Amino acid sequence: MDAWPDGAFPGSDLQLVRDQLLDEFDIDHGVLIPLQSHSWGAETPDFAASLCRALNDWVAECWLDREPRLRSSIAVSLESPDLAAAEIRRRAGDPRFCQVLLATGGESGFGRRRYWPIYAAAAEAGLPVAAHTGGLEQHRGAGWPSFYLEEHVWNGNMMGALVTSLLCEGVLTEFPELQVVCVEGGLAWAAPLMWSLDDGWAALREDVPHLDRPPSEILREHLWFTTQPIEEPRDPADLATVVRHLGLGERIMFASDYPHWDFDSPTAAPRLFPSDLRESIMGSNACRLYGLPERVTS
């Protein structure tokens, strides 16, 4: 509740973000994820594209120009891929925009070819796409949830469906340099998904001839994960086992989720992570992906 500025919404006041996050925890770099655009573009493409353009311009003027520690994601109208690609190319020359914002729910699976102009533009600009839970959440297969608890813990399943779509539809083989950041979807689901994909691929290779090697190899070259909300077993050693099975400790990045109610403190959250990975999770992994300078320590 203390993240609400007077007369405004959480996350809308730069000085409060400085006070409660950047300064409070001595943060060098923060990446903004403006979620307003997640479901724009299905019905009114031109209007949606204009809203995304205005949002990106506002973020640049009111946040990035005023706070050099911040970077942001390029908001795009996902259901109008041609207009989304144009907005990516418009912003690609500004290094303060370090990724393209994707959702986990669209009118169809985001691996389908209709969305490929987005990935082509991102790959052309050398930008990762960051898939944040949300979008057109149609709850396919399971129906609409009755409770927020149902939806909140389902995030990993939506992320797994997105990853499977990108893989099987050929996005990751068509754009071999494209990097995909899984934001706010956990990570415990990923290793079992890779096992299942490898096992199924061994029997069904003719179904996906463009996958010329085990799916887990392809996914490990493209996927990144964020820590919020990371799974929190009662025994922290169980999380270390999950990370070991995943085999991507060098591709896990800390996320605070500020100003949401389940915010993770940058001083408390690292205790959850395997000790040998804490330093890289808290900084160097993200710096490597986004090309940011790392803090020099004596």
Disulfide bonds with the S-S distance in Angstrom:
none
